[in-house]
Amino acid sequence: MTDTRQTETVDDATEAKAAKPEAAVAGEQPDPLAAAQREAADYKDRVLRTLAEMENLRRRTEREVADARTYGIAGFARDVLAVADNMHRALETIDPGLREQADPKLKALIEGVELTERELLKSLEKNGVRKFSPQGEKFDPNFHQAMYEVPTTDVPPGHVAQVIQAGYMIGERMLRPALVGVAKAAPKPASNDNPPAN
């Protein structure tokens, strides 16, 4: 019996020794080196996060500045497009035969208006505004505004049959859609295969 009690006492002592270090650790002062390492890791994490946020801010600012440079003139460009359209309409009203028969002063005026229109379009292109005329292209509601349908066999159905007003892009964005007439299948002539019943 003594052996059993001694074994139990030894087991209790071993358990007490195993529990003592935990109690001792709980009662002791924290390791200053470990605390400093944790604090340093926390500061390092904060610094890395701040650097990442600053890099994201820098990229976002660069993107916004580039967009402002490219698209900042959009309002002004829309206003100038009305002038370009009016000049184009004025030139289209002049009949080619009349142009040939016109006196030199009128010819000089017409050439001056044509030159002014070219310079205006050149200045718009220099600032990122491009004119496009989608004649014959497949109708795309992102770039074209349908005004009416044209029954025709010259252009496949669903394609642009007539351009009423050219469209303009600024950078990769739509400044003004082209006003177009969209082709639709021409009506088939009535066939005489089935004679009327009497």
Residue frames as a rotation matrix with the C-alpha (Angstrom) as fourth column:
MET 1
0.563 0.827 0.000 0.00
0.827 -0.563 0.000 0.00
0.000 0.000 -1.000 0.00
THR 2
0.327 -0.533 -0.781 2.84
0.247 -0.749 0.615 2.30
-0.912 -0.394 -0.113 0.75
ASP 3
-0.674 -0.612 0.414 4.04
0.525 -0.003 0.851 1.93
-0.520 0.791 0.324 -2.79
THR 4
-0.059 0.746 0.663 0.73
0.952 -0.158 0.262 3.09
0.300 0.647 -0.701 -4.13
ARG 5
0.793 0.349 -0.499 0.68
0.527 -0.804 0.276 6.15
-0.305 -0.482 -0.821 -1.83
GLN 6
-0.075 -0.904 -0.420 4.24
0.229 -0.426 0.875 7.02
-0.970 -0.031 0.239 -2.78
THR 7
-0.637 -0.097 0.764 3.40
0.759 0.089 0.644 6.70
-0.130 0.991 0.017 -6.47
GLU 8
0.428 0.858 0.284 0.36
0.864 -0.480 0.150 8.97
0.265 0.181 -0.947 -5.99
THR 9
0.642 -0.259 -0.722 2.52
0.324 -0.762 0.561 11.48
-0.695 -0.594 -0.406 -4.09
VAL 10
-0.495 -0.864 0.087 5.15
0.388 -0.131 0.912 11.43
-0.777 0.486 0.401 -6.84
ASP 11
-0.344 0.457 0.820 2.45
0.915 -0.031 0.401 11.93
0.209 0.889 -0.408 -9.48
ASP 12
0.735 0.634 -0.241 0.98
0.677 -0.707 0.205 14.84
-0.040 -0.314 -0.949 -7.48
ALA 13
0.241 -0.748 -0.618 4.42
0.251 -0.567 0.784 16.40
-0.938 -0.344 0.051 -7.16
THR 14
-0.668 -0.471 0.576 5.06
0.637 0.039 0.770 16.07
-0.385 0.881 0.273 -10.90
GLU 15
0.119 0.804 0.582 1.72
0.917 -0.314 0.245 17.70
0.380 0.505 -0.775 -11.65
ALA 16
0.758 0.135 -0.638 2.49
0.487 -0.768 0.416 20.50
-0.434 -0.626 -0.648 -9.19
LYS 17
-0.262 -0.928 -0.266 5.88
0.315 -0.343 0.885 21.11
-0.912 0.148 0.383 -10.84
ALA 18
-0.592 0.098 0.800 4.24
0.805 0.020 0.593 21.16
0.042 0.995 -0.091 -14.29
ALA 19
0.484 0.855 0.184 1.61
0.814 -0.518 0.265 23.64
0.322 0.021 -0.947 -13.06
LYS 20
0.385 -0.385 -0.839 4.18
0.615 -0.570 0.544 25.80
-0.688 -0.726 0.017 -11.20
PRO 21
-0.706 -0.694 0.146 5.96
0.589 -0.460 0.665 27.15
-0.394 0.555 0.733 -14.29
GLU 22
-0.250 0.683 0.686 2.60
0.716 -0.346 0.606 28.34
0.651 0.643 -0.403 -15.70
ALA 23
0.732 0.511 -0.450 1.76
0.676 -0.467 0.570 30.05
0.081 -0.722 -0.688 -12.44
ALA 24
0.013 -0.824 -0.567 5.24
0.638 -0.429 0.639 31.48
-0.770 -0.370 0.520 -12.30
VAL 25
-0.718 -0.249 0.650 4.93
0.689 -0.385 0.614 32.81
0.098 0.889 0.448 -15.86
ALA 26
0.229 0.899 0.374 1.57
0.708 -0.417 0.569 34.38
0.668 0.134 -0.732 -15.03
GLY 27
0.798 0.084 -0.597 3.02
0.557 -0.481 0.677 36.08
-0.230 -0.873 -0.431 -11.97
GLU 28
-0.192 -0.975 -0.109 6.28
0.791 -0.220 0.571 37.23
-0.581 0.023 0.814 -13.61
GLN 29
0.088 0.082 -0.993 6.88
-0.314 -0.944 -0.106 40.49
-0.945 0.321 -0.057 -15.46
PRO 30
0.929 0.237 0.285 6.44
0.187 0.364 -0.913 40.22
-0.320 0.901 0.294 -19.27
ASP 31
0.048 -0.951 0.304 9.61
0.855 0.197 0.479 39.84
-0.516 0.237 0.823 -21.30
PRO 32
0.272 0.064 -0.960 10.61
-0.095 -0.991 -0.093 43.36
-0.958 0.117 -0.263 -22.40
LEU 33
-0.764 -0.612 -0.204 12.31
-0.291 0.043 0.956 42.04
-0.576 0.790 -0.211 -25.55
ALA 34
-0.662 0.596 0.455 9.18
0.738 0.626 0.253 40.17
-0.134 0.503 -0.854 -26.69
ALA 35
0.333 0.804 -0.493 7.02
0.663 -0.571 -0.484 43.22
-0.671 -0.165 -0.723 -25.96
ALA 36
-0.060 -0.448 -0.892 9.40
-0.357 -0.824 0.439 45.46
-0.932 0.345 -0.110 -27.93
GLN 37
-0.940 -0.276 0.200 9.37
0.051 0.465 0.884 42.99
-0.337 0.841 -0.423 -30.85
ARG 38
-0.214 0.944 0.250 5.58
0.939 0.269 -0.213 42.93
-0.269 0.189 -0.944 -30.87
GLU 39
0.434 0.349 -0.831 5.48
0.263 -0.931 -0.254 46.73
-0.862 -0.108 -0.496 -30.78
ALA 40
-0.489 -0.694 -0.529 8.06
-0.395 -0.365 0.843 46.95
-0.778 0.621 -0.095 -33.59
ALA 41
-0.838 0.247 0.487 6.04
0.515 0.654 0.554 44.50
-0.182 0.715 -0.675 -35.70
ASP 42
0.200 0.962 -0.184 2.91
0.847 -0.265 -0.462 46.58
-0.493 -0.063 -0.868 -35.06
TYR 43
0.246 -0.181 -0.952 4.71
-0.182 -0.974 0.138 49.79
-0.952 0.139 -0.273 -36.13
LYS 44
-0.820 -0.572 0.001 6.15
-0.148 0.213 0.966 48.05
-0.553 0.792 -0.259 -39.19
ASP 45
-0.455 0.744 0.490 2.65
0.864 0.503 0.040 46.89
-0.217 0.441 -0.871 -40.18
ARG 46
0.469 0.647 -0.601 1.31
0.509 -0.754 -0.414 50.43
-0.721 -0.112 -0.684 -39.76
VAL 47
-0.172 -0.633 -0.755 4.15
-0.385 -0.662 0.643 51.90
-0.907 0.402 -0.130 -41.84
LEU 48
-0.914 -0.174 0.367 3.62
0.218 0.552 0.805 49.34
-0.342 0.816 -0.467 -44.63
ARG 49
-0.037 0.978 0.206 -0.12
0.951 0.098 -0.294 50.04
-0.308 0.185 -0.933 -44.67
THR 50
0.449 0.153 -0.880 0.52
0.123 -0.986 -0.109 53.80
-0.885 -0.059 -0.462 -44.80
LEU 51
-0.584 -0.727 -0.360 3.00
-0.327 -0.195 0.925 53.37
-0.743 0.658 -0.124 -47.65
ALA 52
-0.731 0.386 0.563 0.48
0.654 0.629 0.419 51.25
-0.192 0.675 -0.713 -49.58
GLU 53
0.348 0.900 -0.261 -2.23
0.789 -0.432 -0.437 53.87
-0.506 -0.054 -0.861 -49.01
MET 54
0.156 -0.383 -0.910 0.13
-0.219 -0.912 0.346 56.63
-0.963 0.145 -0.226 -50.18
GLU 55
-0.868 -0.478 0.136 1.02
-0.017 0.302 0.953 54.66
-0.497 0.825 -0.270 -53.33
ASN 56
-0.322 0.845 0.427 -2.69
0.932 0.361 -0.011 54.11
-0.164 0.395 -0.904 -54.08
LEU 57
0.498 0.479 -0.723 -3.36
0.435 -0.859 -0.270 57.81
-0.750 -0.180 -0.636 -53.52
ARG 58
-0.336 -0.720 -0.607 -0.48
-0.299 -0.530 0.793 58.76
-0.893 0.449 -0.037 -55.84
ARG 59
-0.893 0.022 0.449 -1.78
0.389 0.539 0.747 56.47
-0.225 0.842 -0.490 -58.62
ARG 60
0.066 0.997 0.047 -5.36
0.958 -0.050 -0.282 57.70
-0.279 0.063 -0.958 -58.19
THR 61
0.355 -0.001 -0.935 -4.18
0.097 -0.995 0.038 61.34
-0.930 -0.104 -0.353 -58.31
GLU 62
-0.724 -0.659 -0.204 -2.15
-0.184 -0.100 0.978 60.68
-0.665 0.745 -0.049 -61.48
ARG 63
-0.647 0.562 0.516 -5.20
0.759 0.542 0.361 59.05
-0.077 0.625 -0.777 -63.09
GLU 64
0.369 0.836 -0.405 -7.44
0.784 -0.514 -0.347 61.98
-0.499 -0.190 -0.846 -62.09
VAL 65
-0.013 -0.464 -0.886 -4.94
-0.186 -0.869 0.458 64.52
-0.983 0.170 -0.075 -63.43
ALA 66
-0.926 -0.327 0.187 -4.68
0.085 0.300 0.950 62.62
-0.367 0.896 -0.250 -66.74
ASP 67
-0.251 0.919 0.304 -8.48
0.964 0.264 -0.003 62.45
-0.083 0.292 -0.953 -66.99
ALA 68
0.408 0.384 -0.828 -8.75
0.419 -0.885 -0.204 66.18
-0.811 -0.264 -0.522 -66.23
ARG 69
-0.495 -0.659 -0.567 -6.25
-0.279 -0.497 0.822 66.94
-0.823 0.564 0.062 -69.00
THR 70
-0.947 0.095 0.306 -8.05
0.310 0.519 0.797 64.71
-0.083 0.850 -0.521 -71.50
TYR 71
-0.293 0.949 0.116 -11.68
0.884 0.222 0.411 65.34
0.364 0.223 -0.904 -70.62
GLY 72
-0.391 0.088 -0.916 -11.55
0.650 -0.679 -0.342 68.78
-0.652 -0.729 0.208 -69.00
ILE 73
-0.862 0.022 -0.506 -12.35
-0.307 -0.818 0.487 70.52
-0.403 0.575 0.712 -72.28
ALA 74
-0.729 0.589 0.348 -15.48
0.674 0.706 0.219 68.44
-0.117 0.394 -0.912 -72.95
GLY 75
0.195 0.859 -0.473 -17.92
0.673 -0.468 -0.572 71.28
-0.713 -0.207 -0.670 -72.24
PHE 76
-0.044 -0.306 -0.951 -15.99
-0.418 -0.859 0.296 73.75
-0.907 0.411 -0.090 -74.37
ALA 77
-0.935 -0.347 0.070 -15.61
-0.107 0.467 0.878 71.17
-0.338 0.813 -0.474 -77.16
ARG 78
-0.338 0.890 0.307 -19.39
0.860 0.424 -0.284 70.55
-0.383 0.168 -0.908 -77.23
ASP 79
0.406 0.468 -0.785 -19.96
0.192 -0.883 -0.427 74.28
-0.894 0.023 -0.448 -77.69
VAL 80
-0.359 -0.644 -0.676 -17.40
-0.582 -0.411 0.701 74.47
-0.729 0.645 -0.227 -80.51
LEU 81
-0.767 0.101 0.634 -19.01
0.419 0.826 0.376 71.50
-0.486 0.554 -0.676 -82.29
ALA 82
0.343 0.937 -0.068 -22.08
0.608 -0.276 -0.744 73.63
-0.716 0.214 -0.665 -83.01
VAL 83
0.322 -0.323 -0.890 -19.83
-0.542 -0.834 0.106 76.10
-0.776 0.448 -0.443 -84.84
ALA 84
-0.752 -0.655 0.076 -18.17
-0.356 0.501 0.789 73.28
-0.555 0.567 -0.609 -86.81
ASP 85
-0.382 0.703 0.600 -21.59
0.702 0.643 -0.306 71.85
-0.601 0.305 -0.739 -87.75
ASN 86
0.579 0.645 -0.498 -22.84
0.213 -0.710 -0.671 75.22
-0.787 0.282 -0.549 -88.98
MET 87
-0.095 -0.699 -0.709 -19.75
-0.725 -0.440 0.530 75.75
-0.682 0.565 -0.465 -91.10
HIS 88
-0.860 -0.217 0.462 -20.15
0.067 0.849 0.524 72.27
-0.506 0.481 -0.716 -92.60
ARG 89
0.028 0.959 0.282 -23.84
0.732 0.172 -0.659 72.87
-0.681 0.225 -0.697 -93.36
ALA 90
0.486 0.108 -0.867 -23.04
-0.277 -0.922 -0.270 76.23
-0.829 0.372 -0.418 -94.98
LEU 91
-0.511 -0.764 -0.393 -20.46
-0.665 0.061 0.745 74.59
-0.545 0.642 -0.539 -97.25
GLU 92
-0.732 0.274 0.623 -22.84
0.415 0.906 0.088 71.75
-0.541 0.323 -0.777 -98.18
THR 93
0.307 0.929 -0.204 -25.50
0.375 -0.316 -0.871 74.20
-0.874 0.191 -0.446 -99.37
ILE 94
0.039 -0.362 -0.931 -23.21
-0.714 -0.662 0.228 75.53
-0.699 0.656 -0.284 -102.11
ASP 95
0.883 0.343 0.321 -23.94
0.000 0.684 -0.730 73.69
-0.470 0.644 0.604 -105.35
PRO 96
0.003 -0.955 0.296 -20.74
0.526 0.254 0.812 72.47
-0.850 0.153 0.503 -107.11
GLY 97
0.054 0.070 0.996 -21.93
0.981 -0.189 -0.040 74.04
0.186 0.979 -0.079 -110.39
LEU 98
0.921 0.322 0.221 -22.51
0.265 -0.931 0.250 77.38
0.286 -0.172 -0.943 -108.67
ARG 99
0.606 -0.768 -0.207 -19.07
0.170 -0.129 0.977 77.15
-0.777 -0.627 0.052 -107.09
GLU 100
-0.189 -0.699 0.690 -17.44
0.862 0.218 0.458 76.78
-0.471 0.681 0.561 -110.53
GLN 101
0.089 0.324 0.942 -19.36
0.834 -0.542 0.107 79.73
0.545 0.776 -0.319 -111.99
ALA 102
0.765 0.245 -0.595 -18.87
0.594 -0.624 0.508 82.01
-0.247 -0.742 -0.623 -108.99
ASP 103
0.746 -0.526 0.408 -16.78
-0.165 -0.740 -0.653 85.15
0.645 0.420 -0.639 -109.32
PRO 104
-0.101 -0.928 -0.360 -13.27
0.252 0.326 -0.911 85.08
0.962 -0.183 0.200 -107.79
LYS 105
-0.549 -0.080 0.832 -14.31
-0.668 -0.556 -0.494 86.95
0.502 -0.827 0.252 -104.65
LEU 106
0.501 0.801 0.327 -17.04
-0.858 0.412 0.308 84.42
0.112 -0.435 0.893 -103.85
LYS 107
0.645 -0.365 -0.671 -14.64
0.087 0.908 -0.410 81.53
0.759 0.206 0.618 -104.59
ALA 108
-0.462 -0.860 0.214 -12.12
-0.079 -0.200 -0.976 83.09
0.883 -0.469 0.025 -102.18
LEU 109
-0.182 0.494 0.850 -14.83
-0.959 -0.280 -0.043 83.35
0.217 -0.823 0.525 -99.52
ILE 110
0.828 0.515 -0.222 -15.82
-0.482 0.856 0.187 79.69
0.286 -0.048 0.957 -99.97
GLU 111
0.271 -0.823 -0.500 -12.16
0.259 0.563 -0.785 78.60
0.927 0.083 0.365 -99.83
GLY 112
-0.536 -0.452 0.713 -11.68
-0.485 -0.526 -0.698 80.70
0.690 -0.721 0.063 -96.69
VAL 113
0.299 0.734 0.610 -14.64
-0.952 0.185 0.243 79.01
0.065 -0.654 0.754 -94.97
GLU 114
0.845 -0.040 -0.533 -13.32
-0.070 0.980 -0.185 75.56
0.529 0.194 0.826 -96.01
LEU 115
-0.169 -0.985 -0.046 -9.88
0.110 0.027 -0.994 76.43
0.979 -0.173 0.104 -94.66
THR 116
-0.375 0.103 0.921 -11.42
-0.835 -0.470 -0.288 77.68
0.403 -0.877 0.262 -91.40
GLU 117
0.723 0.682 0.112 -13.41
-0.676 0.663 0.323 74.44
0.146 -0.309 0.940 -91.04
ARG 118
0.563 -0.589 -0.580 -10.27
0.221 0.783 -0.581 72.34
0.797 0.199 0.571 -91.61
GLU 119
-0.465 -0.777 0.424 -8.31
-0.184 -0.384 -0.905 74.39
0.866 -0.499 0.036 -89.06
LEU 120
0.035 0.581 0.813 -11.12
-0.973 -0.166 0.161 74.06
0.229 -0.797 0.560 -86.52
LEU 121
0.919 0.316 -0.234 -11.23
-0.287 0.946 0.151 70.26
0.269 -0.072 0.960 -86.92
LYS 122
0.185 -0.942 -0.279 -7.42
0.249 0.320 -0.914 70.14
0.951 0.100 0.294 -86.76
SER 123
-0.474 -0.323 0.819 -7.46
-0.609 -0.551 -0.570 72.12
0.636 -0.769 0.065 -83.49
LEU 124
0.506 0.718 0.478 -10.11
-0.859 0.367 0.357 69.81
0.081 -0.592 0.802 -82.05
GLU 125
0.827 -0.236 -0.510 -8.05
0.098 0.954 -0.283 66.73
0.553 0.184 0.812 -83.00
LYS 126
-0.199 -0.952 0.231 -4.94
-0.070 -0.221 -0.973 68.30
0.977 -0.210 -0.023 -81.46
ASN 127
-0.508 0.091 0.856 -6.91
-0.833 -0.305 -0.462 68.44
0.220 -0.948 0.231 -78.18
GLY 128
-0.945 -0.024 0.327 -8.13
-0.145 0.925 -0.352 64.85
-0.294 -0.380 -0.877 -78.39
VAL 129
0.032 0.999 -0.013 -11.51
-0.311 -0.002 -0.950 65.41
-0.950 0.035 0.311 -80.09
ARG 130
-0.922 -0.370 0.114 -11.99
-0.051 0.408 0.912 63.15
-0.384 0.835 -0.395 -83.13
LYS 131
-0.069 0.888 -0.454 -14.77
-0.918 -0.235 -0.319 63.33
-0.389 0.395 0.832 -85.70
PHE 132
-0.874 -0.171 0.455 -16.29
0.005 0.932 0.362 60.08
-0.486 0.318 -0.814 -87.00
SER 133
-0.140 0.811 -0.568 -18.79
-0.970 -0.228 -0.088 59.38
-0.201 0.538 0.818 -89.72
PRO 134
-0.493 -0.123 0.861 -20.18
-0.346 0.936 -0.065 55.81
-0.798 -0.330 -0.504 -89.51
GLN 135
0.198 0.603 -0.773 -21.56
-0.958 -0.050 -0.284 55.52
-0.209 0.796 0.568 -93.07
GLY 136
0.242 0.000 -0.970 -22.15
-0.610 0.777 -0.152 51.83
0.754 0.629 0.188 -93.85
GLU 137
-0.821 -0.566 0.075 -21.11
-0.392 0.463 -0.795 50.60
0.415 -0.683 -0.601 -90.37
LYS 138
-0.293 0.703 -0.648 -23.28
0.646 0.645 0.408 48.34
0.704 -0.299 -0.644 -88.24
PHE 139
0.273 0.493 0.826 -25.58
-0.275 -0.783 0.558 50.41
0.922 -0.380 -0.078 -86.02
ASP 140
-0.387 -0.431 -0.815 -24.20
0.725 0.405 -0.558 50.70
0.570 -0.806 0.156 -82.48
PRO 141
0.630 0.752 0.195 -26.38
0.473 -0.570 0.672 52.53
0.617 -0.331 -0.714 -79.91
ASN 142
0.416 -0.562 -0.715 -23.24
0.774 -0.195 0.603 53.40
-0.478 -0.804 0.354 -77.94
PHE 143
-0.618 -0.756 -0.216 -21.96
0.467 -0.574 0.673 55.58
-0.632 0.315 0.708 -80.80
HIS 144
-0.891 0.347 0.292 -24.99
0.168 -0.346 0.923 56.28
0.421 0.872 0.250 -82.99
GLN 145
-0.578 0.804 -0.137 -28.38
-0.075 -0.220 -0.973 57.85
-0.812 -0.552 0.188 -82.40
ALA 146
-0.719 0.373 0.586 -31.01
0.694 0.421 0.584 56.49
-0.029 0.827 -0.562 -84.81
MET 147
-0.788 0.451 -0.419 -33.29
-0.367 -0.890 -0.269 59.18
-0.495 -0.058 0.867 -86.20
TYR 148
0.360 0.895 -0.263 -35.31
-0.818 0.167 -0.551 57.08
-0.449 0.413 0.792 -88.63
GLU 149
-0.088 -0.315 0.945 -35.24
0.194 0.925 0.327 53.87
-0.977 0.212 -0.020 -90.68
VAL 150
-0.129 -0.054 -0.990 -34.45
-0.880 -0.454 0.139 53.82
-0.457 0.889 0.011 -94.37
PRO 151
0.612 0.325 0.721 -35.89
0.010 0.908 -0.418 51.05
-0.791 0.263 0.553 -96.56
THR 152
0.391 -0.580 -0.714 -32.97
-0.914 -0.335 -0.229 50.19
-0.106 0.743 -0.661 -98.84
THR 153
0.976 -0.170 0.133 -31.12
0.187 0.974 -0.126 47.31
-0.108 0.148 0.983 -100.46
ASP 154
0.559 -0.807 0.189 -27.84
-0.243 -0.377 -0.894 49.25
0.793 0.454 -0.407 -100.77
VAL 155
-0.493 -0.661 0.566 -26.87
-0.733 -0.035 -0.679 48.63
0.469 -0.750 -0.467 -97.13
PRO 156
-0.569 0.286 -0.771 -27.61
0.371 0.926 0.070 45.52
0.734 -0.246 -0.633 -95.06
PRO 157
0.522 0.816 0.247 -30.44
0.052 -0.320 0.946 45.91
0.851 -0.481 -0.209 -92.52
GLY 158
0.861 -0.150 -0.487 -29.22
0.501 0.073 0.863 47.21
-0.094 -0.986 0.138 -89.17
HIS 159
-0.258 -0.964 0.067 -26.38
0.953 -0.242 0.185 49.23
-0.162 0.112 0.980 -90.75
VAL 160
-0.087 0.148 -0.985 -26.05
0.184 -0.969 -0.162 53.00
-0.979 -0.195 0.057 -91.09
ALA 161
0.199 0.264 0.944 -27.61
0.960 0.139 -0.242 54.07
-0.195 0.954 -0.226 -94.41
GLN 162
0.362 -0.048 0.931 -27.31
0.387 -0.901 -0.197 57.86
0.848 0.431 -0.307 -93.93
VAL 163
-0.367 -0.482 -0.796 -25.29
0.929 -0.240 -0.283 60.10
-0.055 -0.843 0.535 -91.63
ILE 164
0.642 0.671 0.371 -27.29
0.654 -0.731 0.192 63.21
0.400 0.119 -0.909 -90.73
GLN 165
0.734 -0.457 0.503 -24.69
-0.587 -0.799 0.131 64.63
0.342 -0.391 -0.854 -88.35
ALA 166
0.053 -0.817 -0.574 -21.18
-0.013 0.574 -0.818 63.31
0.998 0.051 0.020 -87.68
GLY 167
0.932 0.198 -0.303 -20.28
0.268 0.182 0.946 62.13
0.243 -0.963 0.116 -84.18
TYR 168
0.224 -0.881 0.417 -17.32
-0.517 -0.470 -0.715 63.12
0.826 -0.055 -0.561 -82.03
MET 169
0.664 -0.178 -0.726 -15.16
0.617 0.679 0.398 61.27
0.422 -0.712 0.561 -79.49
ILE 170
0.496 -0.618 0.610 -12.96
-0.697 -0.702 -0.145 62.81
0.518 -0.354 -0.779 -76.83
GLY 171
-0.465 -0.697 0.546 -10.22
-0.854 0.516 -0.067 60.41
-0.235 -0.497 -0.835 -75.83
GLU 172
-0.973 0.138 -0.185 -12.01
0.085 0.959 0.269 57.09
0.214 0.246 -0.945 -75.40
ARG 173
-0.517 0.821 -0.242 -15.34
0.436 0.009 -0.900 58.65
-0.737 -0.571 -0.363 -74.42
MET 174
-0.164 0.592 0.789 -18.33
0.953 -0.112 0.282 59.71
0.255 0.798 -0.546 -76.49
LEU 175
-0.913 -0.096 -0.396 -18.61
0.201 -0.952 -0.231 63.47
-0.354 -0.290 0.889 -76.80
ARG 176
-0.150 0.905 -0.398 -21.58
-0.755 -0.365 -0.546 63.43
-0.639 0.219 0.738 -79.16
PRO 177
-0.222 0.096 0.970 -23.17
0.342 0.939 -0.015 60.46
-0.913 0.329 -0.241 -80.94
ALA 178
-0.984 -0.072 -0.160 -23.62
-0.132 -0.303 0.944 60.50
-0.117 0.950 0.289 -84.70
LEU 179
-0.069 0.997 -0.024 -27.19
-0.467 -0.054 -0.882 61.11
-0.881 -0.050 0.470 -85.85
VAL 180
-0.913 -0.384 -0.137 -27.98
-0.327 0.490 0.808 58.42
-0.243 0.783 -0.573 -88.41
GLY 181
0.276 0.918 -0.283 -30.65
-0.956 0.231 -0.183 56.80
-0.103 0.321 0.941 -90.53
VAL 182
-0.491 -0.445 0.749 -30.62
-0.484 0.854 0.190 53.02
-0.724 -0.269 -0.635 -90.12
ALA 183
-0.605 0.207 -0.769 -31.25
-0.715 0.284 0.639 50.67
0.351 0.936 -0.024 -93.03
LYS 184
-0.190 0.567 0.801 -34.15
-0.439 0.681 -0.586 48.28
-0.878 -0.463 0.120 -92.91
ALA 185
-0.714 -0.076 0.696 -35.08
0.456 0.704 0.544 45.64
-0.532 0.706 -0.468 -95.43
ALA 186
-0.778 0.445 -0.443 -36.87
-0.619 -0.666 0.416 47.13
-0.110 0.598 0.794 -98.41
PRO 187
0.069 0.867 0.493 -40.42
-0.495 0.459 -0.738 45.85
-0.866 -0.193 0.461 -98.85
LYS 188
-0.785 -0.309 0.537 -40.61
0.222 0.669 0.709 42.99
-0.578 0.676 -0.457 -101.33
PRO 189
-0.679 0.570 -0.464 -42.70
-0.733 -0.494 0.467 43.68
0.037 0.657 0.753 -104.43
ALA 190
0.110 0.815 0.568 -46.06
-0.637 0.497 -0.589 41.94
-0.763 -0.297 0.574 -104.50
SER 191
-0.882 -0.455 0.126 -45.78
-0.230 0.648 0.726 38.69
-0.412 0.611 -0.676 -106.41
ASN 192
-0.093 0.857 -0.506 -48.32
-0.992 -0.125 -0.028 37.64
-0.087 0.500 0.862 -109.05
ASP 193
-0.922 -0.313 -0.229 -47.87
-0.330 0.943 0.044 33.92
0.202 0.116 -0.972 -108.36
ASN 194
-0.683 0.729 -0.051 -51.29
0.611 0.532 -0.587 33.63
-0.401 -0.432 -0.808 -106.73
PRO 195
-0.797 0.444 0.410 -53.96
0.069 -0.608 0.791 35.03
0.600 0.659 0.454 -109.04
PRO 196
-0.711 0.578 0.400 -57.02
-0.667 -0.376 -0.643 36.44
-0.222 -0.724 0.653 -107.30
ALA 197
-0.838 0.462 0.290 -59.83
0.444 0.887 -0.131 33.92
-0.317 0.019 -0.948 -106.80
ASN 198
-0.772 0.624 0.117 -63.12
-0.290 -0.510 0.810 34.48
0.565 0.592 0.575 -108.74
